[in-house]
Amino acid sequence: YLCEFRQGAALERFIFQAEEGIRGVERSSGLGEVYKRKRLESWILAGIRSSGGNPDQRLKFFSLENSESNRWLLFESGTVNFTSMAPRLRTLIRALWNIGPPLRELPLSGTKNTKRRSSFGKGIIRLPTSFPGFDREQAEDLYRACIAHIGAHFHFSGSSFPVRELKPVQIAVISILEDARVENLAMRKFPGLRNLWLPFHVAHIPNSMSSNQALMAPNLLNKLARALIDHEFNEINGWVKKAKTKFFNCEKEWEKQEIS
């Protein structure tokens, strides 16, 4: 992809001013896919300027080893990101739940899974820098779905459940039940939230997956989450059907967190 931009004046300056940066860019995958020429040039110049003439800092920038480089990458590529969405998310959570907790960006140094997982605790909401793999509209909706969901927890959930001797899969099931409880309570108040949340409760099983694979915990948990928000979702698995029936039979008790 560097060859595609070899005529750019910024790239010529880049090669002349920051030779070690070429090694970093060569290790950074996907730049050619997300950048148009002008955006690539802007990112390159930002790296040169921000390094202050320090070769080590340039190498880290162009290797995407520092957070500033990643933020510039997202900004110049036009990717929907935390910085662009934060003001709108603050407005949304205030409009829905009349609260204004601090929003923080998750550290870019986390694992692949933790970098994409929203979380909250001690009154603070943490959101991913971006949601790779989602187009612009989907990414914006996913940010909105996350902030509306966490706001529902602020409104309807109490203190965290004690872990005690619970196994990981038990914790996962309790978490899904609690997520479903607060989402259903929220949808009573704002029915339109169903249209925001439902597309992200994916329970599709690939045709290539064997029957044994389809019964593995992650797939059953995905099906359970979908069943507890979608009345029309019909699942033949007995465990999911039993959980769905019991959950909706307890509808009058949804205000009690303990049912989860």
Secondary structure, DSSP 8 states (H G I E B T S, - for coil): -TGGGTT-HHHHHHHHH-HHHHHHHHH-TTHHHH--HHHHHHHHHHHHHHTTT-HHHHHHHHTT-SHHHHHHHHHHHT--BHHHHHHHHHHHHHHHHS----EEE--TTS-TTGGG--EEETTEEEE-SB-TT--HHHHHHHHHHHHHHHHHHHHH--S----TT--HHHHHHHHHHHHHHHHHHHHHH-TTHHHHHGGG------TTS-HHHHTSHHHHHHHHHHHTT-TT-----HHHHHHHHHHHHTGGGTT-GGG-
